[in-house]
Amino acid sequence: MSNYTPNGRSPQVLLGYRRKSMVRGQADLISPERQMHTCNLWLEIQDQPYVIEWYEDIDGHRSGRQEKGRPGWQSLLAQLDRPDVAGVIADSFDRMYRNVHQFLNFLNRVERLGKKLITVKEGLDTSSTLGRAIVTILMVIYQLESDQTSDRMTANVKYKREVLGRHWGPAPFGCDRNEEGHLIPTAKTYWYNPHTGQAQAANKGQIPAGYEQRRYLDGLVALYQHYAQGQSSYDTTAEVMNQAGWRYYADAKGKPRQFNRDDVRRIVSFWRIYRGELVMGNSTNDRNASIIKAGHNPILPVELCSQVGSIKQERGREYSRRSSLVDRTYLLSDITYCAVCDKSLKGQYHKGRRVYRHYGGKRGCPEKMVDANDVEQQVLDYLNQLGESALLTRVLEEAERMARKVTAHDKQTQSLGDDLDQERERLNRLEDLYLDGDIDRSRYNIKKAEIEGRIIDLERQLYAANSMANIGAIIARIRSTLGQMNQANQKTKKTLINSLVERLDVAGGEVVVFTPRPWAQPFF
């Protein structure tokens, strides 16, 4: 807990949050320590005494896309109602959420409770209409950036699979990796006592009395041999494995644990990988997928893997058929109405094309169905024009005017600002090199620490005097993102549209009335 109590006044509590994320095997580029530092830096210049009560999700992959899977954030939310809590503080909005819908629900709750929401980097006041509008669009930007990063990593994974023949992701049970990154049979072992059923991790010491050494690879072979008989379910297979003394990898306490249903299901789904093949797509759902020869040799006997694969595929036919390849995401289904009869229009796939039709029948309305592609493009084109919104222009001009006023007669401050911009650009370039695989993790961490050290020193000198400095950059990002909406995926487009638009009235294949949500009205 961080404390700062000037003038002896009683501090108010801020619930601090920091999150460590990961994108398909890549480490988070903004360390939890860095996040805590920026919040403490903000704390130092406040007249009101605060104490930060920290909550964190820094173990493994903790995505900001969903609240689920983030126990630290869930604990923070449970404390919001406390009377001694003044609000929530984080390094940036994207530490809390990369999901617009969930963020707006959270923001509504914070405002309803009369609490503060503080993010150091953006420095925006969410209690004002303008602040809320910019914050909401910022959250859309963060979600878009998350989607784009995911797409970029997907392309990188595809290259490593298709060109290098390399398996991507955590090594399947029973496997390790060689120096080239290809899968090999694991040599890991554990100790098992057949009399007591106890198991413990193997070490370099002498095997305890009553214990025997077992190989995880032998457990993998035993699992496949049993499942290949075709008589057992995932649950039954797990039970058989456990009774025979076979164990899965160590749990959080370092103790080899028993198999469960999900372990068996996952291991069985990797039958192609164990056979020396790679699936182009979801490796656990390979129906109609492209299969290539992997860069690694078979981990298990090819015939045994084929037997397991045949059983799994036969059982898989009992489930629903694979969904259509046609993208049937309708961007406007929840907000579109007929301008003639005022009836809701819903997206449907009709005779080979995407359309919006009257929900539950036209009831005599002369309007026909509307081509979905046409009307959706009209809305996207309209949103693209928001980048030139007069309101955004005024906000940008005001931010630049205030920044100039602060630094107009201070050459040293101007010089420090220029240096800070250069260091941030260097950090961005370094992050690109790391994500592209052009530098390794060790070299990245060394250079990153050097650059961040210089940024911290510069920020400490500039922060108090230049609280408006980031507004110009925020507006520039808003404009840039809105101008690139046509390049986003359907899900991201729908998120942005629904966050800005309350209702669309359509007639004659055209949007005749465009009704923004109340918070977004200043932009239109």
Contacts in CASP RR format, 6 or more apart in sequence:
PFRMAT RR
TARGET T0000
AUTHOR 0000-0000-0000
METHOD contacts of the structure
MODEL  1
MSNYTPNGRSPQVLLGYRRKSMVRGQADLISPERQMHTCNLWLEIQDQPY
VIEWYEDIDGHRSGRQEKGRPGWQSLLAQLDRPDVAGVIADSFDRMYRNV
HQFLNFLNRVERLGKKLITVKEGLDTSSTLGRAIVTILMVIYQLESDQTS
DRMTANVKYKREVLGRHWGPAPFGCDRNEEGHLIPTAKTYWYNPHTGQAQ
AANKGQIPAGYEQRRYLDGLVALYQHYAQGQSSYDTTAEVMNQAGWRYYA
DAKGKPRQFNRDDVRRIVSFWRIYRGELVMGNSTNDRNASIIKAGHNPIL
PVELCSQVGSIKQERGREYSRRSSLVDRTYLLSDITYCAVCDKSLKGQYH
KGRRVYRHYGGKRGCPEKMVDANDVEQQVLDYLNQLGESALLTRVLEEAE
RMARKVTAHDKQTQSLGDDLDQERERLNRLEDLYLDGDIDRSRYNIKKAE
IEGRIIDLERQLYAANSMANIGAIIARIRSTLGQMNQANQKTKKTLINSL
VERLDVAGGEVVVFTPRPWAQPFF
1 51 0 8 1.000
1 52 0 8 1.000
1 53 0 8 1.000
1 54 0 8 1.000
2 36 0 8 1.000
2 39 0 8 1.000
2 40 0 8 1.000
2 43 0 8 1.000
2 51 0 8 1.000
2 52 0 8 1.000
2 54 0 8 1.000
3 11 0 8 1.000
3 51 0 8 1.000
4 11 0 8 1.000
4 43 0 8 1.000
4 44 0 8 1.000
4 46 0 8 1.000
4 49 0 8 1.000
4 50 0 8 1.000
4 51 0 8 1.000
5 11 0 8 1.000
5 49 0 8 1.000
5 51 0 8 1.000
6 47 0 8 1.000
6 49 0 8 1.000
7 49 0 8 1.000
8 49 0 8 1.000
9 48 0 8 1.000
9 49 0 8 1.000
10 49 0 8 1.000
11 49 0 8 1.000
11 50 0 8 1.000
11 51 0 8 1.000
12 48 0 8 1.000
12 49 0 8 1.000
12 50 0 8 1.000
12 51 0 8 1.000
12 84 0 8 1.000
12 85 0 8 1.000
12 86 0 8 1.000
13 50 0 8 1.000
13 51 0 8 1.000
13 52 0 8 1.000
13 53 0 8 1.000
13 82 0 8 1.000
13 84 0 8 1.000
13 85 0 8 1.000
13 86 0 8 1.000
13 87 0 8 1.000
14 50 0 8 1.000
14 51 0 8 1.000
14 52 0 8 1.000
14 53 0 8 1.000
14 85 0 8 1.000
14 86 0 8 1.000
14 87 0 8 1.000
14 88 0 8 1.000
14 89 0 8 1.000
14 116 0 8 1.000
14 118 0 8 1.000
15 52 0 8 1.000
15 53 0 8 1.000
15 55 0 8 1.000
15 76 0 8 1.000
15 79 0 8 1.000
15 80 0 8 1.000
15 85 0 8 1.000
15 87 0 8 1.000
15 88 0 8 1.000
15 89 0 8 1.000
16 39 0 8 1.000
16 52 0 8 1.000
16 53 0 8 1.000
16 54 0 8 1.000
16 55 0 8 1.000
16 76 0 8 1.000
16 88 0 8 1.000
16 89 0 8 1.000
16 90 0 8 1.000
17 54 0 8 1.000
17 55 0 8 1.000
17 56 0 8 1.000
17 72 0 8 1.000
17 73 0 8 1.000
17 76 0 8 1.000
17 88 0 8 1.000
17 89 0 8 1.000
17 90 0 8 1.000
17 95 0 8 1.000
17 96 0 8 1.000
18 32 0 8 1.000
18 35 0 8 1.000
18 36 0 8 1.000
18 54 0 8 1.000
18 56 0 8 1.000
18 57 0 8 1.000
18 58 0 8 1.000
18 90 0 8 1.000
18 91 0 8 1.000
18 95 0 8 1.000
19 32 0 8 1.000
19 35 0 8 1.000
19 56 0 8 1.000
19 57 0 8 1.000
19 58 0 8 1.000
19 62 0 8 1.000
19 64 0 8 1.000
19 70 0 8 1.000
19 73 0 8 1.000
19 95 0 8 1.000
19 96 0 8 1.000
20 28 0 8 1.000
20 31 0 8 1.000
20 32 0 8 1.000
20 56 0 8 1.000
20 57 0 8 1.000
20 58 0 8 1.000
20 59 0 8 1.000
20 60 0 8 1.000
20 62 0 8 1.000
21 28 0 8 1.000
21 61 0 8 1.000
21 62 0 8 1.000
21 63 0 8 1.000
21 64 0 8 1.000
22 28 0 8 1.000
22 60 0 8 1.000
22 61 0 8 1.000
22 62 0 8 1.000
23 149 0 8 1.000
23 150 0 8 1.000
23 153 0 8 1.000
24 150 0 8 1.000
24 153 0 8 1.000
24 154 0 8 1.000
24 156 0 8 1.000
24 157 0 8 1.000
24 168 0 8 1.000
24 169 0 8 1.000
25 61 0 8 1.000
25 169 0 8 1.000
26 153 0 8 1.000
26 434 0 8 1.000
26 435 0 8 1.000
27 441 0 8 1.000
29 431 0 8 1.000
29 434 0 8 1.000
29 448 0 8 1.000
30 91 0 8 1.000
30 92 0 8 1.000
30 95 0 8 1.000
32 56 0 8 1.000
32 58 0 8 1.000
34 91 0 8 1.000
34 452 0 8 1.000
35 90 0 8 1.000
35 91 0 8 1.000
35 95 0 8 1.000
36 54 0 8 1.000
37 456 0 8 1.000
38 91 0 8 1.000
38 120 0 8 1.000
38 121 0 8 1.000
38 459 0 8 1.000
39 52 0 8 1.000
39 89 0 8 1.000
39 90 0 8 1.000
39 91 0 8 1.000
39 120 0 8 1.000
40 52 0 8 1.000
41 120 0 8 1.000
41 459 0 8 1.000
41 460 0 8 1.000
41 463 0 8 1.000
42 89 0 8 1.000
42 118 0 8 1.000
42 120 0 8 1.000
42 463 0 8 1.000
43 50 0 8 1.000
43 52 0 8 1.000
45 463 0 8 1.000
45 464 0 8 1.000
50 86 0 8 1.000
52 89 0 8 1.000
53 79 0 8 1.000
55 72 0 8 1.000
55 73 0 8 1.000
55 75 0 8 1.000
55 76 0 8 1.000
56 72 0 8 1.000
57 69 0 8 1.000
57 70 0 8 1.000
57 71 0 8 1.000
57 72 0 8 1.000
57 73 0 8 1.000
62 69 0 8 1.000
62 70 0 8 1.000
63 98 0 8 1.000
64 70 0 8 1.000
64 94 0 8 1.000
64 96 0 8 1.000
64 97 0 8 1.000
64 98 0 8 1.000
64 99 0 8 1.000
64 146 0 8 1.000
65 98 0 8 1.000
65 99 0 8 1.000
65 143 0 8 1.000
65 146 0 8 1.000
66 99 0 8 1.000
66 102 0 8 1.000
67 73 0 8 1.000
67 74 0 8 1.000
67 77 0 8 1.000
67 102 0 8 1.000
73 96 0 8 1.000
76 88 0 8 1.000
77 106 0 8 1.000
79 85 0 8 1.000
80 87 0 8 1.000
80 88 0 8 1.000
80 109 0 8 1.000
80 110 0 8 1.000
80 113 0 8 1.000
80 115 0 8 1.000
81 113 0 8 1.000
85 115 0 8 1.000
86 115 0 8 1.000
86 116 0 8 1.000
87 110 0 8 1.000
87 115 0 8 1.000
87 116 0 8 1.000
87 117 0 8 1.000
87 118 0 8 1.000
88 96 0 8 1.000
88 110 0 8 1.000
88 115 0 8 1.000
88 116 0 8 1.000
88 117 0 8 1.000
88 118 0 8 1.000
89 116 0 8 1.000
89 118 0 8 1.000
89 119 0 8 1.000
89 120 0 8 1.000
90 96 0 8 1.000
90 118 0 8 1.000
90 119 0 8 1.000
90 120 0 8 1.000
91 119 0 8 1.000
91 120 0 8 1.000
91 121 0 8 1.000
92 119 0 8 1.000
92 120 0 8 1.000
92 121 0 8 1.000
92 122 0 8 1.000
93 103 0 8 1.000
93 119 0 8 1.000
93 122 0 8 1.000
93 135 0 8 1.000
93 138 0 8 1.000
93 139 0 8 1.000
93 142 0 8 1.000
94 139 0 8 1.000
94 142 0 8 1.000
94 145 0 8 1.000
94 146 0 8 1.000
95 119 0 8 1.000
96 103 0 8 1.000
96 106 0 8 1.000
96 119 0 8 1.000
97 103 0 8 1.000
97 106 0 8 1.000
97 139 0 8 1.000
97 142 0 8 1.000
98 139 0 8 1.000
98 142 0 8 1.000
98 143 0 8 1.000
98 145 0 8 1.000
98 146 0 8 1.000
99 139 0 8 1.000
99 143 0 8 1.000
100 136 0 8 1.000
100 139 0 8 1.000
100 140 0 8 1.000
100 143 0 8 1.000
100 495 0 8 1.000
100 496 0 8 1.000
100 499 0 8 1.000
101 495 0 8 1.000
101 498 0 8 1.000
101 499 0 8 1.000
103 136 0 8 1.000
103 139 0 8 1.000
104 136 0 8 1.000
104 139 0 8 1.000
104 499 0 8 1.000
107 117 0 8 1.000
107 126 0 8 1.000
107 132 0 8 1.000
107 135 0 8 1.000
110 116 0 8 1.000
110 117 0 8 1.000
110 126 0 8 1.000
111 126 0 8 1.000
111 127 0 8 1.000
117 126 0 8 1.000
121 470 0 8 1.000
122 135 0 8 1.000
122 138 0 8 1.000
122 470 0 8 1.000
122 474 0 8 1.000
123 467 0 8 1.000
123 470 0 8 1.000
124 131 0 8 1.000
124 134 0 8 1.000
124 135 0 8 1.000
124 138 0 8 1.000
124 471 0 8 1.000
124 474 0 8 1.000
125 131 0 8 1.000
126 132 0 8 1.000
126 135 0 8 1.000
129 519 0 8 1.000
129 522 0 8 1.000
130 391 0 8 1.000
130 395 0 8 1.000
130 522 0 8 1.000
132 519 0 8 1.000
133 519 0 8 1.000
133 520 0 8 1.000
133 522 0 8 1.000
133 523 0 8 1.000
134 395 0 8 1.000
134 474 0 8 1.000
134 475 0 8 1.000
134 478 0 8 1.000
136 499 0 8 1.000
136 519 0 8 1.000
136 520 0 8 1.000
137 478 0 8 1.000
137 481 0 8 1.000
137 482 0 8 1.000
137 499 0 8 1.000
138 474 0 8 1.000
138 477 0 8 1.000
138 478 0 8 1.000
139 499 0 8 1.000
140 481 0 8 1.000
140 492 0 8 1.000
140 495 0 8 1.000
140 496 0 8 1.000
140 499 0 8 1.000
141 477 0 8 1.000
141 478 0 8 1.000
141 481 0 8 1.000
143 492 0 8 1.000
143 495 0 8 1.000
144 481 0 8 1.000
144 488 0 8 1.000
144 492 0 8 1.000
144 496 0 8 1.000
147 488 0 8 1.000
147 489 0 8 1.000
147 491 0 8 1.000
147 492 0 8 1.000
148 488 0 8 1.000
149 435 0 8 1.000
151 489 0 8 1.000
152 435 0 8 1.000
153 435 0 8 1.000
156 436 0 8 1.000
157 168 0 8 1.000
158 280 0 8 1.000
160 166 0 8 1.000
160 168 0 8 1.000
161 167 0 8 1.000
161 168 0 8 1.000
161 278 0 8 1.000
161 280 0 8 1.000
161 292 0 8 1.000
162 280 0 8 1.000
162 292 0 8 1.000
164 295 0 8 1.000
165 182 0 8 1.000
165 278 0 8 1.000
165 292 0 8 1.000
165 293 0 8 1.000
165 294 0 8 1.000
165 295 0 8 1.000
166 180 0 8 1.000
166 181 0 8 1.000
166 182 0 8 1.000
166 294 0 8 1.000
166 295 0 8 1.000
167 182 0 8 1.000
167 183 0 8 1.000
167 273 0 8 1.000
167 278 0 8 1.000
167 294 0 8 1.000
167 296 0 8 1.000
171 177 0 8 1.000
171 183 0 8 1.000
171 186 0 8 1.000
172 183 0 8 1.000
172 266 0 8 1.000
172 267 0 8 1.000
172 270 0 8 1.000
172 273 0 8 1.000
172 274 0 8 1.000
172 299 0 8 1.000
173 216 0 8 1.000
173 220 0 8 1.000
173 248 0 8 1.000
173 249 0 8 1.000
173 263 0 8 1.000
173 266 0 8 1.000
173 267 0 8 1.000
173 270 0 8 1.000
174 185 0 8 1.000
174 186 0 8 1.000
174 188 0 8 1.000
174 216 0 8 1.000
174 217 0 8 1.000
174 220 0 8 1.000
174 299 0 8 1.000
175 183 0 8 1.000
175 184 0 8 1.000
175 185 0 8 1.000
175 186 0 8 1.000
175 273 0 8 1.000
175 299 0 8 1.000
176 183 0 8 1.000
176 184 0 8 1.000
176 185 0 8 1.000
176 186 0 8 1.000
176 187 0 8 1.000
176 188 0 8 1.000
177 183 0 8 1.000
177 184 0 8 1.000
178 184 0 8 1.000
182 294 0 8 1.000
182 295 0 8 1.000
182 296 0 8 1.000
183 273 0 8 1.000
183 294 0 8 1.000
183 296 0 8 1.000
183 299 0 8 1.000
184 296 0 8 1.000
184 297 0 8 1.000
184 299 0 8 1.000
185 217 0 8 1.000
185 299 0 8 1.000
186 215 0 8 1.000
186 216 0 8 1.000
186 217 0 8 1.000
187 215 0 8 1.000
187 217 0 8 1.000
188 202 0 8 1.000
188 215 0 8 1.000
188 216 0 8 1.000
188 217 0 8 1.000
188 249 0 8 1.000
189 202 0 8 1.000
189 213 0 8 1.000
189 214 0 8 1.000
189 215 0 8 1.000
189 216 0 8 1.000
190 199 0 8 1.000
190 200 0 8 1.000
190 201 0 8 1.000
190 202 0 8 1.000
190 213 0 8 1.000
190 214 0 8 1.000
190 216 0 8 1.000
190 247 0 8 1.000
190 250 0 8 1.000
190 256 0 8 1.000
191 199 0 8 1.000
191 200 0 8 1.000
191 201 0 8 1.000
191 202 0 8 1.000
191 207 0 8 1.000
191 208 0 8 1.000
191 211 0 8 1.000
191 212 0 8 1.000
191 213 0 8 1.000
191 214 0 8 1.000
192 198 0 8 1.000
192 199 0 8 1.000
192 211 0 8 1.000
192 212 0 8 1.000
192 213 0 8 1.000
192 214 0 8 1.000
192 245 0 8 1.000
192 247 0 8 1.000
192 256 0 8 1.000
193 199 0 8 1.000
193 208 0 8 1.000
193 210 0 8 1.000
193 211 0 8 1.000
193 212 0 8 1.000
194 212 0 8 1.000
194 245 0 8 1.000
195 210 0 8 1.000
197 245 0 8 1.000
199 245 0 8 1.000
199 247 0 8 1.000
199 255 0 8 1.000
199 256 0 8 1.000
200 208 0 8 1.000
200 211 0 8 1.000
200 255 0 8 1.000
200 256 0 8 1.000
201 250 0 8 1.000
201 254 0 8 1.000
201 255 0 8 1.000
201 256 0 8 1.000
202 213 0 8 1.000
207 213 0 8 1.000
214 245 0 8 1.000
214 246 0 8 1.000
214 247 0 8 1.000
216 247 0 8 1.000
216 249 0 8 1.000
218 246 0 8 1.000
219 241 0 8 1.000
219 246 0 8 1.000
220 267 0 8 1.000
220 274 0 8 1.000
220 299 0 8 1.000
220 300 0 8 1.000
221 300 0 8 1.000
221 304 0 8 1.000
222 241 0 8 1.000
222 244 0 8 1.000
222 246 0 8 1.000
223 237 0 8 1.000
223 241 0 8 1.000
223 246 0 8 1.000
223 259 0 8 1.000
223 264 0 8 1.000
223 267 0 8 1.000
223 268 0 8 1.000
224 271 0 8 1.000
224 274 0 8 1.000
224 300 0 8 1.000
224 304 0 8 1.000
224 305 0 8 1.000
224 308 0 8 1.000
225 304 0 8 1.000
226 232 0 8 1.000
226 237 0 8 1.000
226 240 0 8 1.000
226 241 0 8 1.000
227 237 0 8 1.000
227 264 0 8 1.000
227 268 0 8 1.000
227 308 0 8 1.000
227 311 0 8 1.000
228 304 0 8 1.000
228 307 0 8 1.000
228 308 0 8 1.000
228 311 0 8 1.000
230 311 0 8 1.000
232 240 0 8 1.000
234 261 0 8 1.000
234 262 0 8 1.000
234 264 0 8 1.000
234 265 0 8 1.000
234 268 0 8 1.000
235 261 0 8 1.000
235 264 0 8 1.000
237 259 0 8 1.000
237 264 0 8 1.000
238 258 0 8 1.000
238 259 0 8 1.000
238 260 0 8 1.000
238 261 0 8 1.000
238 263 0 8 1.000
238 264 0 8 1.000
241 258 0 8 1.000
241 259 0 8 1.000
241 264 0 8 1.000
242 258 0 8 1.000
242 259 0 8 1.000
246 259 0 8 1.000
247 256 0 8 1.000
247 257 0 8 1.000
247 258 0 8 1.000
247 259 0 8 1.000
248 256 0 8 1.000
248 257 0 8 1.000
248 258 0 8 1.000
248 259 0 8 1.000
248 260 0 8 1.000
248 263 0 8 1.000
249 256 0 8 1.000
249 257 0 8 1.000
250 256 0 8 1.000
250 257 0 8 1.000
251 257 0 8 1.000
266 284 0 8 1.000
268 308 0 8 1.000
268 309 0 8 1.000
268 312 0 8 1.000
269 283 0 8 1.000
269 284 0 8 1.000
269 285 0 8 1.000
269 312 0 8 1.000
270 283 0 8 1.000
270 284 0 8 1.000
271 305 0 8 1.000
271 306 0 8 1.000
271 308 0 8 1.000
271 309 0 8 1.000
271 312 0 8 1.000
272 278 0 8 1.000
272 279 0 8 1.000
272 283 0 8 1.000
272 286 0 8 1.000
272 291 0 8 1.000
272 305 0 8 1.000
272 309 0 8 1.000
273 279 0 8 1.000
273 283 0 8 1.000
273 294 0 8 1.000
273 299 0 8 1.000
274 298 0 8 1.000
274 299 0 8 1.000
274 300 0 8 1.000
274 305 0 8 1.000
275 298 0 8 1.000
275 299 0 8 1.000
275 300 0 8 1.000
275 302 0 8 1.000
275 305 0 8 1.000
275 306 0 8 1.000
276 293 0 8 1.000
276 294 0 8 1.000
276 295 0 8 1.000
276 296 0 8 1.000
276 297 0 8 1.000
276 298 0 8 1.000
276 299 0 8 1.000
276 302 0 8 1.000
277 291 0 8 1.000
277 292 0 8 1.000
277 293 0 8 1.000
277 294 0 8 1.000
278 291 0 8 1.000
278 292 0 8 1.000
278 293 0 8 1.000
278 294 0 8 1.000
278 295 0 8 1.000
279 286 0 8 1.000
279 289 0 8 1.000
279 290 0 8 1.000
279 291 0 8 1.000
280 289 0 8 1.000
280 290 0 8 1.000
280 291 0 8 1.000
280 292 0 8 1.000
281 289 0 8 1.000
281 290 0 8 1.000
282 289 0 8 1.000
287 313 0 8 1.000
287 322 0 8 1.000
288 322 0 8 1.000
298 305 0 8 1.000
326 349 0 8 1.000
327 490 0 8 1.000
328 349 0 8 1.000
328 354 0 8 1.000
329 490 0 8 1.000
329 491 0 8 1.000
329 494 0 8 1.000
330 346 0 8 1.000
330 347 0 8 1.000
330 354 0 8 1.000
330 356 0 8 1.000
330 372 0 8 1.000
330 494 0 8 1.000
331 376 0 8 1.000
331 379 0 8 1.000
331 490 0 8 1.000
331 493 0 8 1.000
331 494 0 8 1.000
331 497 0 8 1.000
332 345 0 8 1.000
332 347 0 8 1.000
332 356 0 8 1.000
332 372 0 8 1.000
332 375 0 8 1.000
332 376 0 8 1.000
332 379 0 8 1.000
332 497 0 8 1.000
332 504 0 8 1.000
333 345 0 8 1.000
333 346 0 8 1.000
333 347 0 8 1.000
333 356 0 8 1.000
334 498 0 8 1.000
335 497 0 8 1.000
335 498 0 8 1.000
335 501 0 8 1.000
335 502 0 8 1.000
335 503 0 8 1.000
335 504 0 8 1.000
336 344 0 8 1.000
336 345 0 8 1.000
336 346 0 8 1.000
336 356 0 8 1.000
336 375 0 8 1.000
336 503 0 8 1.000
336 504 0 8 1.000
336 506 0 8 1.000
337 343 0 8 1.000
337 344 0 8 1.000
337 345 0 8 1.000
337 503 0 8 1.000
337 504 0 8 1.000
337 505 0 8 1.000
337 506 0 8 1.000
338 344 0 8 1.000
338 345 0 8 1.000
338 358 0 8 1.000
338 365 0 8 1.000
338 367 0 8 1.000
338 505 0 8 1.000
338 506 0 8 1.000
338 507 0 8 1.000
339 367 0 8 1.000
339 505 0 8 1.000
339 506 0 8 1.000
339 507 0 8 1.000
339 512 0 8 1.000
339 513 0 8 1.000
340 365 0 8 1.000
340 366 0 8 1.000
340 367 0 8 1.000
340 507 0 8 1.000
341 358 0 8 1.000
341 362 0 8 1.000
341 363 0 8 1.000
341 364 0 8 1.000
341 365 0 8 1.000
341 367 0 8 1.000
343 358 0 8 1.000
343 359 0 8 1.000
343 360 0 8 1.000
343 361 0 8 1.000
343 362 0 8 1.000
343 363 0 8 1.000
343 365 0 8 1.000
344 358 0 8 1.000
344 359 0 8 1.000
345 356 0 8 1.000
345 357 0 8 1.000
345 358 0 8 1.000
345 359 0 8 1.000
345 370 0 8 1.000
345 506 0 8 1.000
346 356 0 8 1.000
346 357 0 8 1.000
346 359 0 8 1.000
347 354 0 8 1.000
347 355 0 8 1.000
347 356 0 8 1.000
347 357 0 8 1.000
347 372 0 8 1.000
348 354 0 8 1.000
348 355 0 8 1.000
348 356 0 8 1.000
348 357 0 8 1.000
349 355 0 8 1.000
350 357 0 8 1.000
350 369 0 8 1.000
353 371 0 8 1.000
353 372 0 8 1.000
354 371 0 8 1.000
354 372 0 8 1.000
354 373 0 8 1.000
355 369 0 8 1.000
355 370 0 8 1.000
355 371 0 8 1.000
355 372 0 8 1.000
356 369 0 8 1.000
356 370 0 8 1.000
356 372 0 8 1.000
356 375 0 8 1.000
356 506 0 8 1.000
357 369 0 8 1.000
357 370 0 8 1.000
358 365 0 8 1.000
358 367 0 8 1.000
358 369 0 8 1.000
367 507 0 8 1.000
367 508 0 8 1.000
370 506 0 8 1.000
370 508 0 8 1.000
370 509 0 8 1.000
371 509 0 8 1.000
374 509 0 8 1.000
375 504 0 8 1.000
375 506 0 8 1.000
375 509 0 8 1.000
375 510 0 8 1.000
375 511 0 8 1.000
376 493 0 8 1.000
378 510 0 8 1.000
378 511 0 8 1.000
379 497 0 8 1.000
379 501 0 8 1.000
379 504 0 8 1.000
379 511 0 8 1.000
379 514 0 8 1.000
380 485 0 8 1.000
380 486 0 8 1.000
380 493 0 8 1.000
380 497 0 8 1.000
382 511 0 8 1.000
382 514 0 8 1.000
383 482 0 8 1.000
383 485 0 8 1.000
383 496 0 8 1.000
383 497 0 8 1.000
383 500 0 8 1.000
384 482 0 8 1.000
384 483 0 8 1.000
384 485 0 8 1.000
384 486 0 8 1.000
386 392 0 8 1.000
386 482 0 8 1.000
386 523 0 8 1.000
386 524 0 8 1.000
387 478 0 8 1.000
387 479 0 8 1.000
387 482 0 8 1.000
387 483 0 8 1.000
388 479 0 8 1.000
389 523 0 8 1.000
391 522 0 8 1.000
391 523 0 8 1.000
392 475 0 8 1.000
392 478 0 8 1.000
392 479 0 8 1.000
392 523 0 8 1.000
395 471 0 8 1.000
395 475 0 8 1.000
396 471 0 8 1.000
396 472 0 8 1.000
396 475 0 8 1.000
396 476 0 8 1.000
399 468 0 8 1.000
399 471 0 8 1.000
399 472 0 8 1.000
399 475 0 8 1.000
400 472 0 8 1.000
402 468 0 8 1.000
403 466 0 8 1.000
403 468 0 8 1.000
403 469 0 8 1.000
403 472 0 8 1.000
406 413 0 8 1.000
406 465 0 8 1.000
406 466 0 8 1.000
406 468 0 8 1.000
407 413 0 8 1.000
407 414 0 8 1.000
407 465 0 8 1.000
407 466 0 8 1.000
413 462 0 8 1.000
413 465 0 8 1.000
413 466 0 8 1.000
416 458 0 8 1.000
416 461 0 8 1.000
416 462 0 8 1.000
417 458 0 8 1.000
417 462 0 8 1.000
417 466 0 8 1.000
417 469 0 8 1.000
419 454 0 8 1.000
419 458 0 8 1.000
420 455 0 8 1.000
420 458 0 8 1.000
420 459 0 8 1.000
420 462 0 8 1.000
423 451 0 8 1.000
423 454 0 8 1.000
423 455 0 8 1.000
423 458 0 8 1.000
424 455 0 8 1.000
426 451 0 8 1.000
427 448 0 8 1.000
427 451 0 8 1.000
427 452 0 8 1.000
427 455 0 8 1.000
430 439 0 8 1.000
430 444 0 8 1.000
430 447 0 8 1.000
430 448 0 8 1.000
430 451 0 8 1.000
433 439 0 8 1.000
433 444 0 8 1.000
434 441 0 8 1.000
434 444 0 8 1.000
439 447 0 8 1.000
462 469 0 8 1.000
485 493 0 8 1.000
485 496 0 8 1.000
488 496 0 8 1.000
499 517 0 8 1.000
499 520 0 8 1.000
500 516 0 8 1.000
500 517 0 8 1.000
500 520 0 8 1.000
500 523 0 8 1.000
501 514 0 8 1.000
501 515 0 8 1.000
501 516 0 8 1.000
501 517 0 8 1.000
501 520 0 8 1.000
502 515 0 8 1.000
502 516 0 8 1.000
502 517 0 8 1.000
502 518 0 8 1.000
503 513 0 8 1.000
503 515 0 8 1.000
504 511 0 8 1.000
504 513 0 8 1.000
504 514 0 8 1.000
504 515 0 8 1.000
505 511 0 8 1.000
505 512 0 8 1.000
505 513 0 8 1.000
505 515 0 8 1.000
506 512 0 8 1.000
514 524 0 8 1.000
516 523 0 8 1.000
516 524 0 8 1.000
END
